[in-house]
Structure formats: C-alpha cells, structure tokens
Amino acid sequence: MKKLLALVIALCLVLGAASAFADGLLKIGYVQVGHESDWRMANTQNYFDVFTKDAGFELELIDCDNDHALQLAKVREFVQKDFDYIVIDPIQTAGWDDVLKEVQEAGIPCIIADRSVDASPDLYTTAVGTDMTAEGETAGKWLAEYLGGKEAKILVIEGSTGSSAAIGRSEGFNKVAAEHKEWTIIDSQDGDFTQNGGQQVMESFIKTYGEDGFDVVVCHNDNEAYGAMDAMDAAGIKYGVDGKIIISFDATHEGLQRTLDGKILCNVECNPIQAVIVMNVIKALQAGETVEKFTLVPDEGFCAPGIESKIVTVMSDEVLAGRKY
Ligand code: GYE
C-alpha cells in the first residue's frame, strides 16, 4: 500500500513538472509583434501549424499590433496565469529588464524569438532567430559586387524604429557602405515594415530628391518594397534591371517572384519558419537538457536572373517553387 502511494505521488510530481494544467498540454504564451507584413503572417501561421493540441501544446498567441506596452501587459498576464513557457517576439529592443525579471522570478522559462532584446542574456532562458546584421551586410556586399566601383546615391526605407530587425539591417549595410567612398546614403526613413509605409516614404523621397537624385532604394522588407514600387510606378520611374536598383529583405514568395521578374534586384532572406526550432528547444528543456543561449535560423540571399554573383543565389523557378510563404 505504501509503495502504491509513493508511486502515485511520484507520478503526480512528474505530471506536475510536465504541465501546470490538468489536460496535460503544455501551455505556451506567445506575444507576437503584430500583423504588419507577409513575413509576420507566415510566422504566425507557422506557430499555429506547429504548436497544436495533437503535438501536446495549448498555444495562446497574442497579436500585439506593434504596441510595446500591450506586449509587456500580456507577458505579465501569462505569468499570472502560470503558463508553462513564454515566447516573446520583441517589437523593440529596449524596455524589457523588469518584465523579464518577473518572468524569471516566477520560474517560467522564457524564449526570445525572431527579434532580440537589449537586456542581459541572464534574464531569459534562450533565444532563437536570424542574424539581422549579417542580412544587412549581405545586401551591402551584393551591392558592392553589382556596382563594381560605380558611384551610387542610396535611399533607405527602414523597418520599425527601435526593432532589432531595423537596427541590425542598417548596421550591417552601413558597415559595408562605410568601405565605399563612392556611395552616398542620402536619406533613411522609417516605413514601419508596411506596404503603406513604404509607399509614403518613397513618395516623399521622390518629392524631395527627384528622379535623378537617387540610384538605389534599400527596403528593410518586401512589403515596403511593394509600396516603394507603387510610388515609383505612379511617378513613372523605372526600376529593376534597366532602372533604379531595389534591394529588399525577407524573400517571401511574392518578394522572390518580383526578384525572378527582375524588379527587385537583390532580396535577402529572413526565414519566418521558426516554430519547429522553438518547439525543439521547449522539448529539450522539458527533458531537462541544457540548451544553447542562441539558436541561429540560417538564411541566404537571392538576386535577379542574368546577374552573376558570388554572394547570393541567382533566382530560378525551382527556388520559387520551394517557397510556400
Ligand atoms: O523582416 C518584417 C517583419 O522581425 C524579421 O518583421 C522580422 C521582420 C520582418 O514585419 O517583414
């Protein structure tokens, strides 16, 4: 009888450690940035596809609509409800110390996904994401290869101010630009990672600098690039292989289609399919294993057909066919 009781207690302890919830599902709270871009929608869908009940998870994903305060409030709510894991895709790098400490004090493992925070790594369990600075550098290196020493006046449509995606891509690109005295970055404005934002910034650039005032437009994501194209179309400005050079990031299906069509000359990938990696990290933690402080999601760059490159892959129908999002 005593043995049976001990067994029951042991079983309860194991189940209790596996999940705080009676249904045995691991409760995951994900504070998502918002729904600003195709990349973001693909990332959200990917989490719903991976963190299913069949796989043993109960996912609560909150679309924070680019509202940092809301993101903090929702993390605190997850803590109050004693979730098993909290996943944060930080809208901005700054302002995370207090809430991360609260999550830590509650004993809930915390995973920083996609974007990064400007906080001590001691304050969270682990991070998963791409290297945004390397993405910016790839774009810069490709441009250097393509221009081969020619002068260029460059405009930048940045991603949301304060986000690690925008900070990293600017940093990486600027690093390469600093090595090219023949390049001038004329202006750099926030397009908020949206098509509308990209269009508005491009319209104002065209007004200020005119058609002859620029050669290259660097857009921090595909949606901004589409908006910039709309603005150039409306102004009768040519872009692509025989016009202004457009560089973009994300390499979504639509973005790569436009690269294949020779409209976007270089598109640097940022892979939104990250949920399986996050799930594997959670499984490892569940098994009591120690995980790396950072898991890199690899990505590559692409350029339009007809361009030779040692830096990026030349686009083809095959590459596009393999790109579902
Ligand atoms: O590039 C952009 C999105 O954080 C890497 O956010 C992500 C960026 C992505 O809205 O499209």
Residues whose N, C-alpha, C, O or C-beta is under 5 A from the ligand:
A	BS01	GYE	E36 S37 W39 R40 D114 R115 A165 F193 H220 N221 D250 C270
